[in-house]
Amino acid sequence: SSQARSSLLESDEDENSSALEESVGSLQRAFHNIKTAKEIQNAVEPILNVKFRNPLILLQAMTHPSFFQSRLPSNERLAFLGDKFLSYTVASHLYRTYPSLTPLLLTE
């Protein structure tokens, strides 16, 4: 029924929200008093379960443009690249998965 489906969706949203809050809390605790790219790498890798080859790229990805005191490049260029990669990936998937759709429908 639609009520059962709605209840399941709310349950998933609650679990996702809790997991997100836990991850944000972990990151906030991990970043307290961090000063170097290597310290950021050491804090982030266990939380994300990912190994970064270049801690400077990680530092750049996490540097907001408003952080004007830093001489590091901000994350804007990486965000641009990520946006384009995501757009390409989605477009490619839709193009291959739905070969009969018109460009208008693929765009929507």
N, C-alpha and C positions, 0 to 999 in steps of 0.2 A: 504494500500500500504506500501511498505518498507520504503518510505520517511516519511510517517505519523508515522509508528512504531518507526523509528529512532528519529523523533522529540519528540515523547512521552518519549522515553528512555532518551534523553538529558534533557528534562524537569525534569524527576524524579531525574536524576543525579544532576542537579542544585539545586533542593530542598533538596536532601540529603546532598549535599556539604554545603549548607547554614546552615542547621540544625546542621551539624557536627561542622562547624566553630563557630556557636552560643554556642554550648555545650562546646567546647574547651575554648572559651572566658569566659564563666561562671565559668569553673573550674579554669582558670588562675586567675580570680578576686577573687574567693573564697579561693584560696590557698596562696594568698599574706599574708605573715607574720604569717602563721599557725605554731604552735610549738608543739602541743600535739595531741595524737591520738583522744581525744574527740573533739578537734577543727576540725580535719579532718572529723570525723564522722558528726559533725554538719554542715559542709560545703557541704559534698557530698550527704547526704540523701535527701535534698530537690531537688537537681539537678537531681538525678537519680530516685527519688520517690521510694526509697527503705529504709527499716529500718534494720540496721545492729545490731545484738545482741552483737558482740564482736568488739569494735573499734581497738583492737590490730591486729586482722586478716586483717581488712581493711588497717591499716597502713603498715602491712607486704606486702600486695598485691600491694601497691603503692610505695614500696621501691625498687628502681633500684639497681642492684649489684654494680654499680659504685659509689654509695653513701657510700664510705668507712668510713666516719667519724661516721656513725651510728653503734651501737652495735646490731641493729635489724637484724633479718634474712632478706634476700632479697626476692623478689617475685619469684625467680627461682623455688623453690619447688612448690609453688602454680600454677605457669605457667605450670610446668610439669604435675601436677594433672589435671589442666584444659584442657590441650592438650589431655590427655588420656581419660578424660570424654567425650570430644567432639568427639574423634575418635570412642569410644565405641557407643555413641549415633547415629552417622551417620551410622556406620557399622550395628548396630541393626536395624535401620530403613530400610536400603537397603536390608538386609537379609529377613526381614518380608514382605516388599513391593514387592520384585521381587524374588519369590521363584524359578523360573525356570532359573535364571541367573547362569552361572558357576562362580567359584571363581575368575577366571581371569577377567571376565567382572565386577564382583562386586568390584574388586580391582581398575580397571581403573576408 
